[in-house]
Amino acid sequence: MEILDILLTANFWAAAIRIATPLIFGVLGALVCERAGVLNLGIEGIFTAGAMAGWMAVWAGADLWTGVAIAAGAGALFGLLHAILTVPLGLSQHVSGIGVTLLASSLSYFIYRTALPDVTSPPRIEPFRPVEIPVLSELPFIGPVLFQQTPLTLLAFAMVGVVAFVLYRTPLGLAIRAVGDNPASVEAQGLSVYGLRIGAVMAGSALMAMGGAFLTMSAFDAFFFGMVNGRGWICIALTVFASWRPGKALLGALLFGAFDAFQVRLQTEVGAFLPSQVFLMLPYLLSIAALVAVARKADYPRAMLTPWFKGQR
């Protein structure tokens, strides 16, 4: 197969969407947090906590959707911790976020080892299976690409529309965007700046944890150390690439997924001539290049990273 022919196959784009799915959840979560003015660098640990909590719930006997809900709840709790430290207490969002990442990751590994002290290989669960949507899944090319995915992938696409609708078509979304740009004006309208920011961080963190749950309950069927593999940090970069807009966030996640899927297939074509590490770093290099190209023009929330205290003008 010619290298360029890879881009024209349905299998390639179906794989790109699968790879992009946890990034879609993660970048939407980061976008919601940052739109409210709070940078959440706890995303890497929240991914890990969501992956472990959802998988362990299913392994313990819960159904898959209950596992997703438990993962989202775990993410929301870590989001609440980060929000309390950074919103009413006004602590450094960078330091708090890194602390949440370390706490969430270490606690997840501790719980795993405590619950399964003698296990050498992680227990398996029955994950989500691809769902073939009648008629649509039989369409040429687009059918296997879009309509033969797992339910969590379909949910990720749906959440792009939900987040966009809430942010740009509802009073709540207007308040969230305003609190990330000018919190004093929000307080002047009689709304709670603290409540909006804390709620946004919790909701965003729940979305991040659902990205982690996808890894253990859809992409794989077990939890293992290091499985998040930097996806959280990629989501932070993709949020800037997207200029804090859900539609562009989806595009950025799909581009990274395509880069990653392409490097895997590229290894089989020319892997004998180049070290495998060259291919592994290719999607990250392309993501950095894309980020540099758009970062200077990004319209970031003007009150992001700025502590705000009640009564402040």
C-alpha positions in Angstrom: 0.0 0.0 0.0 1.3 3.5 -0.9 1.8 5.8 2.1 -0.8 8.3 0.8 -3.3 5.6 0.2 -3.4 5.1 4.0 -5.3 8.4 4.3 -8.1 7.1 1.9 -9.0 4.0 3.9 -12.0 3.8 6.2 -10.1 1.7 8.7 -7.6 4.6 9.1 -10.2 7.2 9.9 -12.1 4.8 12.2 -8.9 4.3 14.2 -8.2 8.1 14.2 -11.7 8.7 15.8 -11.1 6.0 18.4 -7.7 7.5 19.3 -9.3 11.0 19.4 -12.2 10.0 21.7 -10.5 10.4 25.1 -9.0 13.6 23.8 -12.4 15.0 22.9 -13.6 14.4 26.5 -10.5 15.9 27.9 -10.3 19.0 25.8 -14.0 19.7 26.4 -13.4 19.4 30.1 -10.3 21.7 30.0 -12.3 24.2 27.8 -15.1 24.4 30.3 -12.7 25.0 33.2 -10.7 27.6 31.4 -13.8 29.4 30.1 -14.7 30.0 33.7 -11.2 31.4 34.3 -9.5 28.3 36.0 -6.6 26.4 34.5 -6.9 22.8 35.5 -3.5 21.1 35.3 -4.9 18.2 37.3 -6.2 16.7 34.1 -3.6 14.0 33.8 -4.3 12.7 37.2 -8.1 13.0 36.7 -7.8 10.9 33.5 -6.0 8.3 35.6 -8.6 8.4 38.4 -11.5 8.2 35.9 -9.9 5.2 34.2 -9.3 3.3 37.5 -12.7 4.2 39.1 -14.8 3.2 36.1 -12.9 0.0 35.5 -12.9 -1.0 39.2 -16.6 -0.3 39.5 -17.4 -2.6 36.5 -14.9 -5.2 37.8 -16.7 -5.2 41.1 -20.1 -5.9 39.4 -21.5 -2.6 38.2 -22.8 -2.2 34.6 -20.8 -0.2 32.1 -22.8 3.0 32.3 -22.7 3.0 36.1 -19.0 2.7 35.7 -18.9 5.8 33.5 -21.1 7.7 36.0 -18.7 6.6 38.9 -15.7 7.7 36.9 -17.4 11.1 36.2 -18.2 11.4 39.9 -14.5 10.7 40.9 -13.4 13.4 38.4 -15.9 15.9 39.8 -14.6 15.3 43.4 -11.0 16.0 42.3 -12.3 19.0 40.4 -14.0 20.2 43.6 -10.7 19.9 45.5 -8.9 22.0 42.8 -11.7 24.5 42.7 -11.7 25.1 46.5 -8.0 25.6 46.5 -7.9 28.0 43.6 -11.3 29.9 43.7 -12.2 30.9 47.2 -8.7 30.4 48.6 -7.0 32.0 45.6 -4.0 29.6 45.6 -1.8 29.1 42.5 -3.7 27.3 39.8 -0.5 25.8 38.4 0.7 24.4 41.8 -2.8 23.2 42.8 -3.3 21.5 39.4 0.1 19.7 39.6 -0.8 18.6 43.1 -4.1 17.2 42.0 -2.4 15.3 39.2 0.1 13.8 41.7 -2.6 13.0 44.3 -5.1 11.5 41.8 -2.5 9.4 40.0 -0.9 8.1 43.3 -4.2 7.5 45.0 -5.5 5.5 41.9 -2.4 3.3 41.9 -2.6 2.9 45.7 -6.3 1.8 45.6 -5.5 -0.6 42.7 -2.6 -2.2 44.6 -4.6 -2.4 47.9 -7.6 -4.0 46.2 -5.5 -6.4 44.1 -2.2 -6.9 46.1 -1.3 -10.3 44.5 -2.3 -9.7 40.9 0.5 -9.8 38.4 -1.7 -9.0 35.3 -4.8 -6.7 35.6 -8.2 -8.5 35.6 -10.3 -8.1 32.4 -13.8 -6.7 32.1 -16.3 -6.9 29.3 -15.9 -3.4 27.7 -18.2 -1.4 25.4 -18.5 -3.0 22.0 -18.9 -1.1 18.7 -22.5 -0.4 17.9 -23.7 -0.7 14.3 -26.4 1.8 13.6 -29.0 0.4 11.2 -28.8 1.8 7.7 -26.2 4.4 8.6 -23.5 1.8 9.4 -23.9 0.4 5.9 -23.1 3.6 4.1 -19.9 3.4 2.0 -16.8 4.8 3.8 -18.6 7.0 6.3 -20.6 4.1 7.7 -17.6 2.1 9.2 -15.9 5.4 10.1 -18.6 7.1 12.1 -21.4 4.6 12.7 -19.6 1.5 13.9 -18.0 3.0 17.0 -18.5 2.3 20.7 -21.2 4.2 22.6 -18.6 6.3 24.4 -17.3 7.6 21.1 -20.8 8.6 20.1 -21.3 10.2 23.5 -18.1 12.2 23.0 -19.4 13.6 19.7 -22.7 14.4 21.3 -21.0 16.2 24.2 -19.3 18.6 21.7 -22.8 19.8 20.7 -24.0 19.9 24.3 -21.1 22.0 25.5 -21.3 24.3 22.5 -25.1 24.8 23.1 -24.7 25.5 26.8 -21.8 27.9 26.3 -23.3 29.9 23.5 -27.1 29.4 23.6 -28.0 29.5 27.3 -27.8 32.1 30.2 -25.7 29.7 32.1 -23.1 29.6 29.3 -23.1 33.3 29.1 -22.4 33.5 32.8 -19.6 31.0 32.6 -17.9 32.9 29.8 -18.4 36.2 31.6 -16.9 34.9 34.8 -13.8 33.9 32.8 -13.5 37.4 31.3 -14.9 39.8 33.9 -15.9 38.3 37.2 -16.7 41.7 38.7 -19.5 42.2 36.2 -20.9 38.8 37.1 -21.0 39.8 40.7 -22.6 43.1 39.8 -25.5 41.1 38.3 -26.0 39.3 41.6 -24.5 36.0 40.5 -22.0 33.9 42.5 -18.6 34.0 40.9 -17.4 31.3 43.3 -20.4 29.1 42.5 -20.0 29.4 38.8 -16.3 28.7 38.8 -16.5 25.8 41.2 -19.4 24.3 39.2 -17.6 24.7 35.9 -14.4 23.1 37.2 -16.4 20.2 38.6 -18.3 19.7 35.3 -15.1 20.0 33.3 -13.3 17.5 35.6 -16.1 15.0 35.2 -15.7 15.2 31.4 -12.0 14.6 31.8 -12.6 11.5 33.9 -14.9 10.2 31.3 -12.0 10.4 28.8 -10.1 8.2 31.2 -13.0 5.8 31.5 -13.0 5.4 27.8 -9.5 4.0 28.0 -10.4 1.1 30.4 -14.0 0.5 29.3 -13.8 0.9 25.6 -10.3 1.1 24.1 -9.0 -1.6 26.5 -10.6 -3.9 29.0 -8.2 -3.4 32.0 -6.4 -0.8 34.0 -2.7 -0.6 34.0 -0.1 1.9 35.1 0.9 4.6 32.7 -2.0 4.0 30.3 -2.9 7.7 30.2 0.5 8.4 28.7 0.4 12.2 28.6 -3.1 12.5 27.0 -4.0 15.1 29.6 -1.2 17.4 28.7 -2.1 17.1 25.0 -5.6 18.2 25.9 -4.3 21.4 27.6 -2.4 22.2 24.4 -5.4 21.4 22.2 -7.5 23.8 24.2 -5.2 26.6 23.2 -5.2 25.3 19.6 -9.0 25.4 19.7 -9.1 29.0 20.9 -11.5 27.7 23.6 -14.2 26.8 21.1 -15.9 23.3 21.1 -16.0 22.9 17.4 -12.3 23.6 17.0 -11.6 21.4 20.0 -13.2 18.5 18.1 -11.1 19.3 15.1 -7.9 19.4 17.1 -8.6 16.1 18.8 -9.3 14.5 15.4 -6.1 15.9 13.9 -4.0 14.5 16.7 -5.9 11.1 16.4 -5.1 11.1 12.7 -1.4 11.9 13.3 -1.2 9.1 15.9 -3.0 6.6 13.7 -0.8 7.6 10.7 2.4 7.0 12.6 1.4 3.5 13.5 0.7 2.6 9.9 3.7 4.5 8.7 5.9 2.2 10.8 4.8 -0.8 8.9 5.6 0.9 5.6 9.0 2.4 6.3 9.8 1.2 9.8 12.8 -0.7 8.5 14.6 2.5 7.6 13.9 4.6 10.7 13.9 4.0 14.4 10.4 3.5 15.9 10.9 6.5 18.2 10.8 8.8 15.2 7.3 7.7 14.4 6.2 7.8 18.1 7.2 11.5 18.4 5.6 12.5 15.0 2.1 13.3 16.3 3.6 15.4 19.2 5.8 17.3 16.8 2.9 18.0 14.5 0.8 19.1 17.4 3.5 21.5 18.6 3.7 23.0 15.2 0.0 23.4 14.9 -0.1 25.0 18.4 2.7 27.5 17.6 0.8 28.5 14.4 -2.4 29.5 16.2 -1.3 30.3 19.8 -0.5 34.0 19.2 -3.9 34.6 17.7 -5.8 32.7 20.5 -8.5 34.8 22.2 -8.0 33.5 25.7 -10.3 34.2 28.7 -9.0 37.4 30.1 -9.5 36.6 33.8 -7.9 33.1 33.5 -5.2 32.4 36.2 -6.3 35.6 38.0 -7.5 35.0 41.6 -10.8 36.9 42.4 -12.1 37.6 45.8 -15.7 38.5 46.8 -16.2 42.3 46.7 -13.2 42.9 44.6 -13.4 45.6 41.9 
